[in-house]
């Protein structure tokens, strides 16, 4: 793994590079709109006393250690900037998913890469390369360890994300194989995170922690910190300890490194709805029924969602008390979509959550785990499917099954749709005259000789 990180050719296909650019567009959008979330603000408040790092300045004169906190005028040392921006990117659960790893990948990698890239004056091309490498490592670990690892309760965004971020950081720092090995090995010692945190502020903090961990692990390795070279393959190594899956599965996954690149093979699921991905198939189903048949919400007597065991495990709040819980509530998400005919960020405003029409629908919604989709199935045998059944007041039933929801790699958002998402998320958070030019620049990130020429335009709020 480390040899591949250090020595893989930096000659990716145009498709891989464009997918990486799309990941930056999508994730920066999420970072900007998430910057004002309470979790993101509190993380920044916690780390603010620790400063920007030795020799740090401000603005275009910022020195070593000063990295942009997106959507704010603040700057911090690279690890703390990655923590803050990763939390913001994941705060609204609008960021992308690497389904093979059951993890949010770009909310970890993009903040780590941009913060470290600012510190080291990296080029945009190097940042794209680092992202492709990090996606690769997360995907192959997911192939080896899932679904068992995820179903045991580990939040892969932090467990696998810490290792993937260390891989990206090692690549960006151009570490040799020995030091890249130390970086990813050290990152396993920072890997934790329980899915019990879903619906709390700590859940988005997991993405920030993984981004921070990756920078720290690679920076320590760069100075000569050593770590176990066999941390993945022994009987007490990471794979067996965290998943109990055979090491042979990891051997097979490592044989696939870069052939083809995982960002092409698996793709990234860029979200159409700002909520847990486990709800996207049922959401597509109920919205499809509502659009095609045109019934009034009041004509629905009851709703049942048949979902995978993992989805049922993730969506655990039948009567959510706040926006964080609502993003992990099948009941709320289906009720909101049925009433509004859509699911957007507005659905998570306090007034929207308390609507009487919503509260009346919640008891009429049930969620059933599909025995054909067990939670601990291996990744190559996992079925991804959901079916929603509506029982109408006239006694009839309506059903719709969805396999590949909108935004999934097999139903990917078009570049224009991603651009529209960016403009919607960034509205009012950048200087008005900068918003379109920043979007254009993100789609052209590979041509920046220094990433700071881009990031310096994303730190000032609209009223600065």
N, C-alpha and C positions, 0 to 999 in steps of 0.2 A: 504494500500500500504506500509506504513512504517513498520507495524508489519511484513509483509511478508519479506521485505528487511532485517529486523533485525533477524528474527527467522526461515526463510526457511532453511531446512536441507541442509548441504553442501555435498550432496551425489547425484551428477548428473550422468546420464547415460554415458556410454562410447561414445555413439554417440554425446551427447551434448558437452562433453569435447573435442572430436576430432574436432568438428565444431569450438569450441572456439580456439583451437590451430591453425586451418586453418586461422581464422580471424587474429591472431597475425602474422602468416607468410605473409599473403597478405598485411596487413597494414604496417608492418615494411618495406616491399619492397617499398611501396608507400612513406613512410616517407624518405627513403634513396634517392630515385630517385627525390623526390620533394624538397629536402633540398637546391638545388642550384637554384630553381625557384626564379624569382625576388621577388615575393610576400613573400616567406619564408625568403629570405635574408633581406628584408626591415623590416619585423616583428622582426627579431633578432636584427637588428640595433636599432630599436626603444626601445627595452627592455634591451639592453646591459648595459646601465648606472645603472640599478637597481640591478645588481649584483646577486650573488649566494645564498645569505641568510646567516644568522648568523652561524658562525662556519664552513662554507663550505671550503672544500679543493679541491683537484683535483685528477683525476684518481681513483685508487682503494682506496685512502685515503680520498676520498671526504666525507665531513661531512654532517650534517643535512642541507637540503635545496639545495644540489648540485645534479641536475638531468641532464642526458645526453641530448644534442641536437644531434639527430641522423645524422650521416654523416658528422659531424664537430667535431673539438676538443673543442668546447664550452660547458660550463655547466652553468645552471642558477637555481634559486629557482624553486621549483616544478610548481607553477602556470604559470610562464613564459616559462618553458620548455614545458609544456603541450600546451600553446598557440603556440609556435614555431613549435613543432612537429605536432600538429593538422593541422596547416596551410600547412606544408609540405606534410602531408598525403593526403590532399585534393587538393593540388595545380594543379595537372595534371588531376584531375577528373578520376583517375584510381582506386579509392578506392571503397569499397563495398557499397551496398544499402540494407536497410531493407524495402522491397517494401510496406508492410502494413502501414508503417509510412511515406512513400515517403521521406526517409531521409538517409543520409550517417551516418551509426552508428559506425562502427569501427574506422573511422578517428577521431571520438570524444572520444570514450571509451578507445581505446588502448593508446593514448598519455596521457590521464588523469591517467589511471591505472599505467602505467609504471613510470611516473614522481612521483606520490604519493608513489608507491611501492618502488622506489629507496629511497625516503626520509624516509620511515618507515621500510625499510629492510624487505619488504613483500616477501613471498615465491611465486614461480611460480604457485603453486596450488591455492593460494589465489587470484592471478591475474586472472586466468581462471574463478574462481568462481565469481569475481566481474564483469567480462565481461558478463557472462551469466545473472546475475541479471540486469545489465544495459540494455541489449537487451530486457529483459522481460518487463521492465517498459516502454521503448520506444514503443514496439510493442502494448502493451495494450492501451496506450494513442493514438496511431495511429488508433486502432480499434474504439475507442470512438469518435475521432474528425475528421477523414478523410472520404471522400476527401474534405469536406468543408474547413477545416482549411488550407490545402495546396493550394486549388484553390483560396482562398481569397488573396493569395500572400505571406503568411508566409513561410519562409524557415525553414522547420521542422528540418533540421540539427542543427540549433541554438535554435529554440523554444523548441522542444521536446528533443533535444540533451543535453541542459543544465540540464534538470531534470533527464535524464537517467544517465548523468555523475555524478550528485550528488548522485544518487542511488548507482552507482558503488563505488564511493568514501566512502559513508557511510558504505557500506558493507565491504570495505577493512579496514576501521578504526574500524570496529566492534561496531558501534554506536548502542545504544538501540533504541527501537521503538520511544520514544519521541524525541530523537535527530535526528534520521533518518527522522522523520516527519518534523522537523525544517529544515533539509537540503534540502529536495525536495520542501518544501514550499518556502524557500528562493530562490531557483533556479528559481522559476516561475517569480520572480522579476527581473531576469537577462535575461529572455527569450524574444528575439526579432528577427530581421533579415528578411529583405524583399527579395523576389525573384527578385526584380528589380536589385539586385547586380549580377545576373548571367552574366557572360562574363566580369567581372571586378576582380581586385585583391582582393576586399573585400569578394567575394564569398568564396574562400578557407579560408580566415581569420575567417569566421563563424564557421568552425569546430574547429579551435583553441580557439576561444572565448568560445564555449560550453565546451570544455575540461577544460579550465581555470575556468569557472564558477562553474563547478561541484566540483572541488577541493576546491575553495573558500567557496562555500555554506556548504560543509561538514565540513571543518575546523572551520568555524564560529559556526556551530551547536555543534561541539565537545567542544567548549569553553563555551557553554551555551546560545548562541544567540537563541532567540525564534522567531517563525513565526506562522502565522495563521494556525490552524489545519484543517480548512474547506476551504482551498484555492481552492480545485477542485470542490466541490459539490454545492456551493451556487449560487444564481442567478447572482452574480457578480464575481463568481469564474473563474478559468482559462479556463475550458472547454467551458462555455457559452460565456465568454468574447472573447476568441480567435477563437471559431468555431461556436458558436450559436447552437451547437447540444445538444440534451436532455441529462441531467445528467444520465438518466436511461441507456444510452448507456455505460457510464463509469462504472456504477454499474455492468452491464453485463460483461464488459471487466475485471473488477477486480475479478470477480468470476472465471476467467480462469487463474489466476496467477499460473504459474508453473505446469499447468495440461493440456497438457504437457508443458515443457519449450518452450518458443517462438523460441529459436534458433533452435529447432527441428521442431516445428509446421510450422513456416514460412520460416525458413532458411535464409541464407545471399546470396545475389546476388554478387558474386565476378567477377569483370569485365574482359571481354575479350578484350574490346576496351577502349582506354584512352580518353573517352569523356562522355558527359551527357548520362545517362541511357535511356533517352527518345528517343535517336537515335538508340539504339541497335537493336530493332526489324527491322526497315527499313534497317539497315546495314546488318544484317543477310540475309534479303530478297534479296538485290541487289547483295551481294557476292555469294549467292546461285545461282541466275540466271546466273551470269557471269561464275561461275565455271561449272555449269551443261550444259549450252548451248554453251559457248565458243565464243561469238561474240566479235568483236573489239569495244572498246569504241566509235570510230568514227561512228559506225553504229547506235548509239542511237540518235534519233531525240529529244526526251523529256522524262522527268521522273516526275512522280507524286507519292508522298507518302501520303497515307491515314492513319492518326494517331489519337490518342485520343486528346480530347480538351486540356488536361493537357500537352501532348507532344508538341502540337502546341504552347501553351503558353510559354513553356520553351525554344524552339529553335527559337530564335527571331532575328538572324543575317543573312539575306540572302546574304550579301556581307561583310564578316568579315574582320576587319582591322588588327587583331593580333591573336595570338594563343589562348588567353583567349576567344575571341569571336568565334573563329573557333570551339571550343569544344561545342558551343551552336548554331551551324549553321547547320541545316539539309541540306542546299544547299551545303555547303563545304564538309561535311562529306560524303554525297552520291557521290559527284563528285570525291573526293579523292579515295574513295573505288572503284569506277568504273574504274578509270584510273590505280590504282596500284594493284587491286585485293586483297587488305588487308587494314587495318587501324592500324598503329602502332604509337609509339611516334615520329618517323621520320616525320610523316605527319604534325606535328605542328612546324617544323623548319621554320624560315622566308623564306628561298628559296622555300620550298615546297608550302607555302601559295600563293606565287606570280606567280606560273607557269601559262604560257599562256593557256595551255590546260585546267587547272582548271577554269580560268577566262572566257573562252569561254563556259564552261558548265553551269556555275551558272545561267544565264538567262533562261536556258532550264528546270530548276527544279522548281516544285511547291509543296507546302505542303497543304493538305486539312484536316480540322478537321472533324472527323467522328461523326455525330449526335448521333450514337448509343453508343458513349463513352463520355458522358457528364462529365465535369470537377468536378462537385460537387456531383457525385454519392456516396452513402455510400460504405464503403470498401467491404462489403459482396456482393455487386451487380456490382462492377466495372469489366468491360471487358478490358482485356489487349491484344491488337492485333494491328498489322500494316500490310498494304498491299502496295507494290510498283509495279507500272505499268510503263513499258518502251514502248514507241512508237518508232518503228524502222524506219529507212530511207526508207525501202521497203514497209511501210504501215502496217506492222504487229504489234501486241502488245504482250508483255510478262508480266505476273503477278506472284507475289509470296506473300503469306501471312505468317506471323510469329506470333505465340503466345508466345512461350517460347524461347528466344534467348540463345545463348551459354553463359554460366556463370550464368544464372538464376538458382535458386534452383531446378527447374524441368529439367534443362539441365546443372547441376553443373559441374564446372571444376574438373577434377580428381586431386588427390594429386600431381601427377607428373607434371601436367600442372601448378599448383600453385607453385611448386618448380621451374619449368622452368621460370615462371614469376619473382620469387624472384631473381634468378641468373641473369636474364637479367637486372632487375632494379638495382641490387647491383653491377654490374660489374664496377670496377674502383673506387667504393666509399668506400670499405673496403679494408684492407690489403688483397692481393690476396690469401694468405694462410688461411685467416680467413673466406672467403665467404662461402665455403661449410660447414665448421664446425659451423658457425652461423646458417645456414639453418637447419642443423641437430638438433642444440640446440633448435631452435624455435619449431620444431615439437615435442620436448621433454620437453617443458617449464614446465610442471607440476612437474618435478622431481628436479627443482632448489630450494634449501632451501632458497636462497636469490636471488631475481631477479637481483640485481646488478652484480652478477657473469656473467649474460648474457648481460646486457645493457652496461657494461664497455667495451665490445668488439665491440660496434657499434658506438662509437663516433669519432674514428680517421679516417681521410681521407686516401686515398690510398698512398699519398706522405708524410704522417706524419713521 
